[in-house]
Amino acid sequence: MNPMEALVVLIGSFAISLVSVDLSIRAARRVNAYDHPDGGRKVQERPIPRLGGLAIAGAFTLIIAIGLMVTGRLGFALALSVVIPALVAAAIGLADDRWHLNPYLRLGGQAGVGVLAWALGTRVAVTGLPAVDLAITVLWVMVIINGINLLDNSDGLAASTILVMGIGSSVIAAMFGQALVSLFGVVLVGVSLGYLRHNWHPAKVYMGDSGAYFLGSLAAMLLIRLTPEKAPGWGGVAIVVLLALLPLADTTYVTVTRIARGVHPFTAGRDHLSHRLQDRGFTVPGSVLLLQIVSVGGAVAAIAFAILIS
């Protein structure tokens, strides 16, 4: 994929996402699908439409479908092994948005997404032991889904994190000659930008669990696919961990501090890294931009490492 093709895909993905999110805002108003302030974790000043996740999933799927039908360059196997599990993840997230699923039921559904990804060919290959690599694949998908969902606590934070992960993944995939994986990364960047246009503070739309699960699963599977021959085994692990540095850091921080306080890790609260920064006087945009230094630093380190081993 040359730079001009990448630019065309990026602009097209951005435009489709922008329109899709705008339509989701209008649809939310018609069906009264709002996220309401609760005086606790939800501190927005007014009810916010919360169907952005459906717009994200629809836009990404539409773009990939167009690519399959028009260009013929997207491999069906790769597309199906990424898009189908992501849509299943979005459906689980939508169910959670609607019915507030039991945490263990959510985890079971996320594990099922990991198993489905494995069955369709998106697999971690680190140990050479199928059962162990399957377990790592499932755990990775679950961790990144939850990591992105946990980051969706401040306007623009989850989407900007996915944006940086998509850029880093696309660049490294292009370096390693993985044209299709790089193309998926570009689409992810464009879709995230379109959503971010409406989600930057003060947000006009939220993605909900459906969007967080969709984007989290996509990111997880894209990073799994980013394991070419030039970065086998633990070399590939180092690259993907660096690209996912912020969601991994925030999830680890929240889990460890909650356990240390005697609080169940599944308990929701305003105790994430972004909240800590905001409690110290940072604005919402300021805290998001500061945390993106971590994301960008991880992506730059991943690219540098990829250059060293290529």
C-alpha positions in Angstrom: 0.0 0.0 0.0 1.6 3.2 -1.1 1.2 6.6 0.7 -1.5 7.9 -1.7 -3.6 4.7 -1.2 -3.2 5.0 2.5 -4.4 8.7 2.4 -7.4 7.8 0.3 -8.4 5.0 2.7 -7.8 7.3 5.7 -10.0 10.1 4.3 -12.7 7.8 3.2 -12.8 6.0 6.6 -12.9 9.4 8.4 -15.7 10.6 6.2 -17.8 7.5 6.6 -17.3 7.4 10.4 -18.1 11.1 10.7 -21.4 10.7 9.0 -22.2 7.4 10.8 -21.6 9.0 14.2 -23.7 12.0 13.3 -26.5 9.7 12.3 -26.2 7.8 15.5 -26.6 11.0 17.5 -29.8 11.7 15.6 -31.0 8.2 16.1 -30.3 8.3 19.9 -32.4 11.4 20.2 -35.3 9.6 18.5 -35.2 6.5 20.7 -34.1 8.4 23.8 -30.8 6.5 24.1 -28.9 8.7 26.5 -26.2 8.4 29.1 -27.5 10.4 32.1 -25.4 12.2 34.8 -25.5 10.4 38.1 -23.6 12.7 40.4 -20.8 10.1 40.8 -18.7 8.7 38.0 -20.8 10.2 35.3 -20.1 13.9 35.7 -21.2 15.3 32.3 -23.4 18.3 32.6 -26.2 16.9 30.4 -27.5 13.6 29.0 -25.3 12.4 26.1 -26.4 10.2 23.2 -24.7 6.7 23.7 -25.1 5.0 20.3 -21.7 6.0 19.1 -20.4 2.4 19.4 -23.0 1.2 16.8 -21.8 3.9 14.4 -18.2 2.9 14.9 -18.9 -0.8 14.3 -21.1 0.0 11.3 -18.6 2.4 9.7 -15.7 0.0 10.1 -17.6 -3.0 8.7 -18.9 -1.0 5.8 -15.4 0.2 4.9 -14.1 -3.3 5.0 -17.0 -4.6 2.9 -16.4 -1.9 0.3 -12.8 -2.9 0.2 -13.7 -6.5 -0.4 -16.2 -5.8 -3.1 -14.4 -3.0 -5.0 -10.7 -3.5 -4.7 -10.5 -7.2 -4.2 -7.2 -6.6 -2.3 -8.5 -7.4 1.2 -8.2 -11.1 1.9 -11.5 -12.6 3.0 -9.8 -14.8 5.6 -8.1 -11.9 7.3 -11.2 -9.7 7.1 -13.5 -12.4 8.5 -11.1 -13.4 11.3 -11.0 -9.8 12.5 -14.4 -8.4 11.7 -16.6 -11.3 12.9 -15.2 -11.5 16.4 -15.3 -7.7 16.7 -19.0 -7.7 15.8 -19.7 -10.4 18.3 -17.8 -8.3 20.9 -19.9 -5.3 20.0 -23.1 -7.3 20.4 -21.9 -8.4 23.9 -21.2 -4.8 24.7 -24.6 -3.7 23.4 -26.2 -6.3 25.7 -24.2 -4.9 28.6 -25.3 -1.4 27.8 -28.9 -2.5 27.7 -29.1 -5.0 30.6 -26.0 -4.4 32.7 -24.7 -8.0 32.5 -23.1 -9.8 35.4 -19.3 -9.2 35.3 -18.6 -12.9 35.0 -21.0 -13.2 32.2 -19.2 -10.3 30.4 -15.9 -12.0 30.9 -17.2 -15.3 29.6 -18.5 -13.5 26.5 -15.1 -11.8 26.0 -13.4 -15.2 26.4 -15.7 -16.5 23.7 -14.6 -13.7 21.4 -11.0 -14.7 21.9 -11.8 -18.4 21.2 -13.7 -17.3 18.0 -10.7 -15.2 16.9 -8.4 -18.2 17.4 -10.8 -20.5 15.5 -10.9 -18.0 12.6 -7.1 -17.8 12.4 -6.1 -14.8 14.5 -3.7 -16.5 16.9 -0.9 -15.8 19.2 2.1 -17.9 18.3 4.7 -17.6 21.2 5.2 -20.9 22.9 4.6 -23.4 20.1 2.1 -25.2 22.4 -1.4 -24.8 20.9 -3.2 -25.0 24.2 -1.0 -22.4 25.8 -1.0 -20.1 22.8 -4.8 -20.4 22.7 -5.0 -19.4 26.4 -2.7 -16.4 25.7 -4.8 -15.4 22.7 -8.0 -15.4 24.8 -6.4 -13.6 27.8 -4.9 -11.0 25.5 -8.3 -10.3 23.8 -10.0 -10.0 27.2 -7.3 -7.7 28.6 -7.4 -5.3 25.7 -11.2 -5.2 25.5 -11.4 -4.4 29.2 -8.4 -2.0 29.0 -10.1 0.1 26.3 -13.4 -0.1 28.1 -11.8 1.1 31.3 -10.1 4.0 29.5 -13.5 5.1 28.2 -13.9 7.3 31.3 -13.0 10.7 30.0 -14.0 12.5 26.8 -11.7 11.4 23.9 -9.4 9.1 26.0 -10.4 5.7 24.6 -10.7 6.9 21.0 -7.4 8.8 21.0 -5.7 5.7 22.5 -7.1 3.5 19.7 -5.9 6.2 17.2 -2.3 6.0 18.4 -2.4 2.2 18.5 -3.8 2.2 15.0 -1.0 4.5 13.7 1.7 2.5 15.3 0.3 -0.8 14.1 -0.1 0.5 10.5 3.5 1.9 10.4 5.1 -1.3 11.7 2.9 -3.6 9.5 4.0 -1.5 6.5 7.7 -1.9 7.5 7.3 -5.6 7.8 5.5 -5.9 4.4 2.1 -6.8 5.9 0.0 -4.6 3.5 -3.4 -5.9 4.6 -2.7 -5.5 8.3 -1.4 -2.0 7.6 -4.6 -1.2 5.7 -6.7 -2.4 8.6 -4.7 -0.1 10.9 -5.4 2.9 8.6 -9.1 2.2 8.6 -9.0 2.0 12.4 -7.3 5.4 12.5 -9.9 6.9 10.2 -12.8 5.5 12.0 -11.4 6.7 15.4 -10.8 10.2 14.0 -14.4 10.4 12.8 -15.7 9.4 16.2 -13.2 11.6 18.0 -14.5 14.6 16.2 -17.8 14.2 18.1 -16.3 12.7 21.3 -13.6 15.3 22.2 -14.5 17.4 25.3 -17.2 18.4 25.6 -18.5 15.2 24.1 -21.5 15.1 21.9 -21.7 11.3 21.9 -20.5 8.3 23.8 -19.4 4.9 22.4 -20.9 2.8 25.3 -19.7 -0.7 26.0 -20.6 -1.7 22.4 -18.0 0.7 21.0 -15.4 0.0 23.6 -15.7 -3.8 23.1 -15.6 -3.4 19.3 -12.6 -1.2 19.3 -10.8 -3.1 22.0 -11.3 -6.4 20.3 -10.2 -4.9 16.9 -7.0 -3.5 18.5 -6.3 -6.8 20.2 -6.6 -8.8 17.0 -4.7 -6.3 14.9 -1.8 -6.5 17.3 -2.0 -10.3 17.3 -1.8 -10.1 13.5 1.3 -7.9 13.8 3.6 -10.9 14.3 5.5 -11.4 11.1 8.6 -13.6 10.6 10.9 -10.6 11.4 9.5 -10.4 14.9 8.7 -13.9 16.0 7.9 -15.1 19.5 8.8 -12.7 22.3 10.1 -10.0 19.9 6.6 -9.7 18.6 5.3 -9.7 22.2 7.5 -6.7 23.0 6.2 -4.7 20.1 2.5 -5.3 20.8 2.9 -4.6 24.6 4.6 -1.3 23.8 1.7 -0.4 21.4 -0.8 -1.2 24.1 1.1 0.5 26.8 -1.6 2.9 28.1 -4.5 0.5 28.4 -2.2 -2.1 30.0 -0.8 0.5 32.4 -4.2 1.9 33.4 -5.8 -1.6 33.9 -2.8 -2.7 36.0 -2.9 0.5 38.1 -6.6 0.3 38.8 -6.6 -3.5 39.5 -3.6 -3.3 41.9 -4.8 -0.2 43.8 -8.3 -1.5 44.2 -7.0 -4.8 45.6 -4.7 -2.9 47.9 -7.6 -1.0 49.2 -9.7 -4.1 49.7 -12.0 -3.2 46.8 -13.2 -5.7 44.3 -11.4 -5.1 41.0 -14.8 -5.2 39.1 -16.1 -2.3 41.2 -16.5 0.9 39.1 -15.0 4.1 40.4 -13.3 7.3 39.7 -9.8 5.9 40.4 -8.2 5.7 37.0 -5.1 7.5 35.9 -7.2 10.2 34.1 -9.2 10.8 37.3 -6.1 11.1 39.4 -4.8 13.8 37.0 -8.1 15.6 37.0 -8.3 15.5 40.8 -4.9 17.3 40.7 -6.3 20.1 38.7 -5.9 19.0 35.1 -8.7 19.6 32.7 -10.3 16.7 30.9 -8.5 17.6 27.6 -5.3 18.2 29.5 -5.4 14.8 31.3 -6.2 13.1 28.0 -3.3 14.8 26.2 -0.9 14.0 29.0 -1.8 10.4 29.0 -1.4 10.2 25.3 2.3 11.0 25.9 2.4 7.5 27.3 0.6 6.1 24.2 2.8 8.0 21.8 6.0 7.0 23.7 5.0 3.4 23.6 4.3 3.6 19.8 7.6 5.3 19.1 9.4 2.7 21.2 7.7 -0.1 19.3 8.6 1.4 15.9 12.2 1.9 17.0 12.4 -1.7 18.2 10.8 -2.9 14.9 13.5 -1.0 13.0 16.2 -2.5 15.1 15.1 -6.1 14.4 14.2 -5.6 10.8 
